[in-house]
Amino acid sequence: MSEPRYAWLPVALADSGVVITASRRLARELLLAYNEQQVSAGRKAWPTASIFFWQDWLSRQQASAPDPASLPRPLDAFSSSVLWERCLVRRMPDGLLSLSGIVRQSGEAWQRICDWRLSASALLAAAQHQDERLFARTAADYRERLSAGNWVDYAGVADQVAQLFRSGQGVVPTALTFAGFDRFTPAALQIRELLTDAGCRIIVRPPPQPVATPSVACFDEETHELRAAGAWARQCLLEDPRAMVGIVVPGLESHAPDVARLVREGLVPGAQYGDSRYLLAANVSYGRRLSEYPAIAIALLVLKWTCKGISSRELSVLLRSRCVAGNAIAGRSRFELKLRAYPDREWSAENVLKILENHADAVELDSFVELLHAIARFSDTVTEKATPAECVSKIDALLNALQWPGAGSLDSTEFQLVNRWRELLNEFARVDSVLPQLDLSEAIFRVTTLAQEAVWQPEAEAGIVQVLGTLEAAGMEFDALWVCGLDATQWPPHSRPSPFIPMALQREQNMPDATPGDTLEFSRRVLARLAGSARRCVFSWARIRDDSELTASTLLEEIETKAYDGPGDPGWYVRRIIEPANSILEAGDAAPPVGPDERISGGAYTVQRQHEEPFSAFVAGRLGVRPLDPITIGLSASTRGSIIHNALHNLLSDRSTQQTICGWRADTLEQRIGSAVDSALAIPLAYANPVLQRIIGIERGRLQQLLREFLKAERHRPEFAVAAVEKKVNYEKLGIRLGLRIDRVDRLVDGRLFIIDYKTGNPKTLLGRDGELKDLQLIVYADALEESIGGLAIVNVDSREISYKAAGGGWNASDEAEWPAMFRSWQAIAHETLRSLAAGDIRINILQSANDGRALNILSRLEEQKRV
């Protein structure tokens, strides 16, 4: 029988022994394994095992000093980053856009300097170029500020603990076991020597030796590789449900969600269609940035709004979120649809409040109005100075007032997320040692930065398969382990020496990745350690990534391996469902007929839709489905179209005759055009910011020229008098009731009507080349008016041209003889279309282009229909 996992633990912990791990994950794993060992031994109670992550153990030693007050005060990581920022600002050139990346790299370089116990003078002496010298001087500034403030940061704790042991003040255990360390820093080696001198027995767990020959598997693509790894893990668990199965993925932190999804495809096929607990079967070790969680993103967006305007897209997100201002979002959603008619801009709370004054559903937005007032009040205070703790208190009070993170009870994950947010605020409150006072706007910026850099994962029940990175697996023992991504481009991984420490100094001190040989040797040790971490081990690689051909890592040739003979790529689960299914076309699958009290929306355009593709008429006209207006910069196409329609309406609202138009003097014409354009632009101008005001100014000139060209064309038409503009008509025929609005109705000399429809987008035509009717809307308008019709016209109004697409004896006298019969045939087409709409005809026109059908494809499945 094989030895149980971590069989060495009881011996290491006997007689008050301590175990130090290279990662917190390993510390948690060992503590859990030890507790299980005690339960298996029949014990009901036992002392808590002394198992600590290295940095946590150092902090405990620091806190256990006989006189902690005599030691430098600990400086947390965020306060340390603020101190680095201040030192860098003093040294960096002006005009640098962001220091956040440099601050992070400086902190990493400083950690290495402290681990290798380098002095500032040695760093400066070895510097070869400007960046290295700048960092060396900044590091000296940072060290001086630590000394002046009597602080010690995380990087300096090891040296302080070493001093405690030198002075005999450290707590020396009887035995200390190091687990999961692939290499030791000089600072760690120094502490080991001091402990040995003090009588502590030091044990370093050696890398495990392979107990079985690893298998090597090759797949065409990474997606195949990860699904196969999941399928293999499933097979291992079916053979032994208690097995500890791990999947190691290099670079996991950069694409953890995708890895989890693919592994889950093979491990729990169809998990997305089952209970949510199936999604937790694969426990991915890497979380997400705190700012990426929706509730935190909303909190940060609210805080941002107190300092500056937010975009239309951000305002749209706030309106649709249940995390603030209560759960009643129906009215907010309707208001959000209204806001989409406005150009994208920076919105202040005051701007939104002005629009709400004239909004029909303002009563339903009471809670959101309170949010706007609270943000406006808070905005008045963002320049006030306060301590970090006071800033945190104000931020917390604002979010509480806005009912963040939402009404109702929180589930476990939400509860943990809110607690992590409060911990983050507490971290910021502790920065007062290096940042005694700041204004609220800076506090909000720094809290946002903290949330963007903090990686968090909710605690949940351990998954049945552990998915982790290469270094996270250090020291862990598995029953079965699969290591992915072992192609030559990823293994050995690219070396990452510190960019701020002189390379000559890094090579002299044998720092990690200082030479290609070091990177290669370290990768060789890690691969050998992984091979020995499990009783069954599979190494895999993919032949293709991003259209590039790959080869296996040469390090695999140094290990005795065998060919893989386990499960292959199971493919996508949904494909296994679809492929065996028989497609059935259901004949006569019509929607219910139009009811006697049912009113169809969309006006005459719904009839046009029914003529072209019945399904779209059903969705838009009967179900009321509308595509969301895109948020656009400047004036959207639909807004421009509305402005042109309004300008044309204003221009002819007094129902002028052609003779009157021809008699307008130049000054009268310009006055009428200016008045029509100004009235049309009044609404968008009322809420325009300075940029949009300039755009509208340009639009005014374009519109004025457009109306001049339009009136010039109107003078050359057959004689007319404007009878109505924007005429509203209730139309009822053949079981269909529609509300129509006709752009314009003219009266011809002979008393007949001439109906005009303005088009402001792409040019439209009334008739095809063969005389086939293309636009039914004008026929519906004519049918609704129930008078003698002399002609119909589509007027394409565009800055490039004014074009008339017309038919009828009132337009062209030569067509008079054929016009009555032609018009009756078009009426018959319209009536037949109305009958099919009333009957519930929802056929899909599979001859339409993919682009035309894309908007409703999720409902019509147009592309799938074409393949039947």
Number of C-alpha atoms within 10 A of each C-alpha: 3 5 7 11 18 16 12 12 20 14 9 18 19 12 11 14 20 23 25 24 25 22 22 17 16 23 23 15 16 24 18 12 16 22 17 13 18 14 13 10 9 9 11 8 9 9 7 9 19 16 27 23 19 21 18 15 19 20 16 14 21 24 15 13 18 12 10 11 9 9 15 17 15 18 24 16 15 16 21 23 19 17 21 24 21 16 21 22 13 11 14 15 8 8 6 8 6 8 14 14 8 14 20 15 15 23 17 14 19 24 16 21 20 19 21 17 15 14 14 17 12 11 21 19 12 17 21 13 10 9 14 19 19 17 25 25 18 23 24 18 20 20 18 12 16 20 12 9 13 14 19 21 18 16 20 20 22 25 19 18 24 24 15 19 20 15 9 13 17 19 16 18 16 18 20 24 18 22 25 22 18 15 12 12 15 16 19 17 13 15 18 20 13 19 23 16 12 16 12 17 16 17 14 13 13 13 20 16 13 17 13 14 17 23 19 21 23 22 17 15 17 21 21 20 25 32 27 26 34 31 25 24 29 22 16 20 18 11 10 11 12 11 16 19 26 28 27 22 20 17 14 19 16 11 11 19 14 13 21 22 19 21 28 27 26 29 27 20 22 17 19 15 9 11 9 10 11 17 18 19 20 25 20 23 16 19 14 18 15 23 23 14 14 13 22 22 17 22 23 20 18 22 23 18 23 24 22 14 16 20 17 21 18 16 22 19 15 20 22 19 21 19 22 25 26 17 15 17 18 14 18 22 17 14 22 19 14 13 19 18 17 20 22 20 19 16 17 20 22 13 15 15 17 11 15 16 10 9 13 11 15 17 11 15 21 15 18 22 18 14 21 23 14 17 22 18 13 18 20 11 14 19 13 12 17 17 19 25 19 15 25 23 14 15 20 15 12 19 20 13 14 23 18 20 25 17 14 8 9 13 9 11 13 15 14 16 22 16 12 19 19 14 12 18 21 15 19 22 22 18 23 14 15 17 15 14 18 18 16 27 21 15 22 20 14 15 21 20 14 19 22 17 14 14 14 18 16 14 10 10 10 12 16 20 25 21 28 22 21 19 16 18 23 22 28 21 23 24 18 21 30 28 25 23 22 26 22 16 13 15 20 21 16 12 15 11 18 19 13 21 24 23 20 14 17 20 15 10 14 14 20 19 20 21 17 13 11 16 19 18 14 18 17 17 14 19 21 19 22 28 27 22 26 26 17 20 27 25 25 24 25 23 17 15 12 7 8 7 11 17 14 21 18 13 18 19 9 10 14 11 16 13 13 16 9 15 16 19 20 17 17 16 15 11 9 13 10 10 9 8 8 7 9 7 9 7 6 9 11 13 15 11 15 19 11 10 9 13 17 23 20 19 22 24 19 25 28 24 22 24 21 18 20 22 23 26 27 23 17 19 24 18 12 12 14 11 8 8 14 14 19 16 12 19 20 18 12 14 15 17 18 15 24 24 19 19 24 24 19 19 23 18 17 12 17 16 18 18 12 11 16 14 12 12 10 9 9 11 18 15 12 18 22 19 15 23 25 18 15 23 21 13 11 18 18 10 16 19 16 10 11 19 16 14 15 19 13 11 17 17 12 14 25 20 13 20 26 14 16 19 17 14 13 17 17 10 13 13 17 23 20 19 20 20 21 17 13 12 15 12 17 12 13 14 17 20 20 22 15 21 16 22 20 21 24 24 20 20 13 10 14 16 24 27 25 22 19 19 19 20 13 8 16 17 18 20 15 10 7 6 8 10 16 14 22 24 21 22 24 24 24 23 17 16 15 8 11 13 23 26 24 27 20 22 21 22 24 21 13 8 12 19 18 22 15 20 21 22 19 26 19 15 11 11 14 16 11 11 20 16 11 14 19 12 13 18 17 12 16 21 18 14 22 22 18 18 29 21 18 18 22 22 18 17 17 17 10 13 11 12 8 9 20 15 13 16 15 10 11 20 14 20 15 10 13 10 7 8
